[in-house]
């Protein structure tokens, strides 16, 4: 027994934790070593945040996920916290989220002018409003599509006791909605340009990722520094069974990343879903009637959006959403194209 005890003690003396701290070292030394490791990880991740876009360039949709730089985007941070950022001002607010314009705290001299959008979601409100699945899907989809030139880039995510954080690229151009309201309506060339970029986005989401976006509207279209579209707010996005990707569990944001099985995110109805969600003016009839819908609803919304680009208003509108729904499903409802729309845009 004594020899066994001595052997066990000898093995215990040789056992070390990651980083070279002896298992028999004092708890204080171990804590200090852990803190140093976390600090080093945080600095590395801050450097990645500061320079993630330096080497980015447009890629064909089939190559976006294969690009080595894009594989690092959207991952859960192991060291970052909200204290690593300076809050500049509020960019927008929602029911359970707020988006801040932020910059890195104590950045290198060459990185002082770099800013980002930090989406902050309060855990209590997300759970209270039963939005866990929607936020789960948003985080999952954004992580998988990170790097697409016309979709907002999810740089990283992290969490603390109270909130979840999504760090996104900042789009200085603002909302397409604001420009449309100021201009009253877009000319045909402008509408065609924006519509073409949206078509590329939807093609990528539907055919490459098996994702229905389900909330296409001017408010969710931002413009980057060069005037190109950036699609944002994937809260209603959902996988409908065509994707083979695995994703990361929302509830594990932070230091641990847990891979969940595909089956948890693939719709059980083989490409159809029945959730009534979206903005009333842009909902397809099958969504309103709960007949089951597919990615086709995004093409319906695009048609509504193009009409709004050209006229300044959606084809059917009412202050009461129920009246909008009645107009959509009525067999006697007609969409009239104003005379000022060019004939090439009418058909």
Order of alpha helices (4+ residues) and beta strands (2+ residues): alpha-alpha-alpha-beta-beta-beta-beta-alpha-alpha-beta-beta-beta-alpha-alpha-beta-beta-beta-beta-beta-beta-alpha-alpha-alpha-alpha
